[in-house]
Amino acid sequence: MSLTYEQAKDYLTDTLRFGIKLGLHRMKRLMHLLGDPQEHLVIIHVAGTNGKGSVSNYLASVLAASDKKTGLYTSPYINRLTERIRVLDGKQGLAGIAADETSGEISETDFARQMTRVKNSVVQMISEGEEQPTEFEILTALAFCHFAEQLCDIVVLETGLGGRLDSTNIIQKPVACLITALGFDHMDRLGSTMREIAAEKAGIIKKGVPVYLFDPHQLHLKESDRQDACDVIRQTCEANQAKLHLVKREQVDQLAYSWSGQSFYVRPYQLQLETTLLGIHQPLNALMAASVCLDSKLADEEAVAAGIKAARWPARMELLSDKQRLLIDGAHNPQSCEALRQTLDRLLSGQDVILIAGMLKDKQTEDMLAAVINDKTLYDVKAVICTSPDNPRALPAEVLAGQVRQLLLRLRKTPVSGYNEGENVYVINHSDECVRQALKLSGRKHTAICAFGSLYLMGALRDSFRQFIHLESGDLDKADLLDEEMKE
């Protein structure tokens, strides 16, 4: 019996109870029953801790600008499940997503039809005594089926967790393997040391396939961790006779930076690029994507420039309103929070900001807070609104608020600190109320607001912000706050 879209979603959600189980056996068997559609796809494989979604998006945008029918698989989603599986049909597809952020997403009809097919194969697996596939394995299988059916010229495939045992790692011979900025995350599954984490990410490296690595020496890590990451990746490349390309900060010259984006010059290709993405590391992420496409001759310089400029990535230092300066960023580990701090230093030097924060309890939440709220920031935190993501792993807002208060107390005891007893910490559990309170605190001065933390929170806050903004679909530049909300 064919599933409806709602039934397909419910089936996928139900598989969450089986948890996260790393390993490739289930995925290989499931794909074999589905006819191994992944073997007919040309794939670029992307792993990493931070920035892999941005790099994947840059890649897909550049490839589409080169008029290739491009599949894009990412996780997690921000507002819609269908975001995770998208096909950009060349230049036309790239123009479509500029006008409508839902353009190219798998349709509900196709999702339901492909899920019916996958579910039937899962039933057969279980009847053979095989273990139940996980939620991510099922969705990845569905994506492979969709991309093959759509006859994609190329697919940008983002890993879910780690790399070595991630369900995407059943692919045999990708065009290139990319490892973006490394950091400490998911340590319960990937290991507690940088050497262990890097080894898991390096698991995507294949024999003879070029590897592009965001140079660990550019990262906010201890020098020993930086060196361990480099050593592990380099040794894995040597063992697989895979050429290693390091993406380094000295390869990029910043030309301009503002609220509308940034322009920069990439020395290896003598090329000037622009991006609307505001994150401090975005020029290096863009260079990584450009390098793969130019080195493999998948795109020329014109397509690279057009694709990088056209790339959009929701909830990654996303500016929802230029007038009010509403920012949301899914910074969910200490390294990404440090990058957020550096970005806010550039954007808001000498200015006030109101923070909205929500995190998962299995993250290094105190280190994350300390990265964004400290006595070295060039901005001043006027208030912190603590909330809780809609996720079983969520850190209660009250606990987060307690951590914020302890942090502020330590800062107030520091003679050079600008923090004082006037700091405000709020506990608000509903996203609409978080936004309402932030706008109220912002007042007529339009103090900047930045929401950060779990990506599971960003979608709800993104929707809530838009409820308080005059916004034509897909046109963020026409944002204007509703007066009646500001009067409260």
Helices and strands as residue ranges (DSSP letters): H 5-14, G 15-18, H 25-33, G 37-40, E 43-47, H 52-65, E 69-73, G 81-84, E 85-89, H 90-99, H 108-127, H 135-149, E 154-158, G 167-170, E 176-179, H 187-190, H 194-201, G 202-204, E 211-214, G 216-218, H 223-239, E 244-247, G 249-251, E 252-258, E 261-266, G 267-269, E 271-275, H 282-295, H 301-310, E 318-321, E 326-329, H 334-347, E 352-358, H 365-372, E 380-386, H 397-412, E 424-427, H 431-442, G 443-445, E 448-453, H 455-467, G 476-478, H 483-486
